[in-house]
Amino acid sequence: MVSAKEELNLPLSPAMDALLRVHKQIIDVDTNSAHATSGAVGTIITRVLVADTQAGSLIGKQGSTIKSIQDASNCTIRVLSAEHLPKFVLKDDSIVEVHGEPAGVHKAVELILNHLRKFLVDRSIIGVFEMQVRVISVWISLA
């Protein structure tokens, strides 16, 4: 799990940037070129754990959103059905599976994160939430 404070003015949030850096290291891919490095050969699979509601948003109307990400990344993307989920997944979670060449999978993960970022939280309440977190932190430090 990767988390960080949301930075609305950045194209990639700090959490997204961290996840993409870790993913890049795991799959050993050179995202600056169309060719993978010597460590990444063939096709790979990456799975992303998301809330069911986010998975629905990712699929989009008549599959349009997921189709556009597949076209842009040249990868196959699917949301796993309940019978294919690992035991650790909660009943309100889904797993998005991306299958393809390493550079394309990395691009698909970035596109998925960018899409999901729009639906993670109502941006109008971020300031309220952050204020509550600060108040709780001050209260705990005083206790």
N, C-alpha and C positions, 0 to 999 in steps of 0.2 A: 504494500500500500504506500502510495506517495501522496503527501498532502502539503499544502503551503497556502499562504495568504493570496487571495485572488488579486491580481493587478489588472484592472480593466483596460488600462491604456496600452498594455503590451500585446503584441500579436499572439504570443504564447505565454500562458500563465507560468509562474515558476514551477508548479507541480507538473504541468505538461512538459515543460522543458526538461525537468529531471527524469520523467518517465521516458521521453524520447532519447535522452542521453544513455540511460541504462539499457534501453532496448537496442540501441545502436551498438553498444559494447557486446551485448549478448549475441546478437546475430552477426557481428563483425562485418558490417556493411559500410561502404563508402557512399554516402548519400550525395556527394558532390559530383558523382559521375553515374552513368547508366550501368556501370559494371561493378559487381560485387568484388570485394577483396578476396584474396586467395583462401581465407578461412571460411567464406560463405559460398558454398557450391550447391547447385540444384535448387529445389524448392523447400520452403520452410512453412511452419504453421505457428502463428501467434494467436493466443487467446486473451481476450480482455473481458474482465468481469464488470458488468454494468447492471443497473437496476432495470427491472422489466419495462418501466415506463420509458427509460432512455433507449432501450432496444427497439421499442415501437417507434420512437421518434427517428431512430437511425434507419429503420426500414423505409419509413416515409410512405406517402400516399401511393398506393399501387407499386411499392418497391422502388420509387423514383430516386430516393436519396441514396440507398445502398447501391443502386445501379450506377449512379454517377460516380460514386467512390470506386466501385469496381472498374469502371471505364478509365478513370484517371490514374489508377494504380496498376492496372492490368493484373488484378488479383481476384480470387474467388472469396466472397465474404458471405457467411451465413450465421444466423442466430441458432444456436443449438436447441433442440427440443428437450423437453423435461427428461426423457429417458436417457439422454446422452450427457447429462450434467454430472459433474463430480459430486461426491458426498458433501464437500464443504460448502457448496452453494446453497444459500438460503432460498426459501420459497418465493421471495420477491426479487430474486436476481436472475440474470441471464448471462450467457457467455457468448460473445461475438468471436467467431473464428475467422482468421484471415489466412489464406493459403496462396502461396506464389513465390516468385523470386525474391530474395532478401531485400533488395532496394525497393521493389514494389510493395512488399509487405510493410516496410518501414514507412513508406509514403501513405499507405492505406491507414496505418495506425495514427499517423499525424492528422489525416483528414477526418478520421473517426473522432479523435479527441477534439479537434476544432468544432466539429458539428455538435458533439455532446456538450461542449462548454457553453453553448448558447442556451442549453436546457437544464443545466445543473442547478441554478439558483435564480430566483427573481432578483435582478440586479438592484432593484429599488430597496431591498432590505439588507444588503451587504453592510452598509454603515451601521444599521441598528444592531445586527448580529455582532459586528466587531466591537461595538460599544458594550454590549452585554458581556462579551468575553473579557474585556478589560475590567469591567466592574467585578466580575466573578474573580478574576486574578487578583485584584486589589483586596477583595474581601478575604480570599484564602491567605494572602500574605499577611494580613492583619490578625488572622486567627491564631 
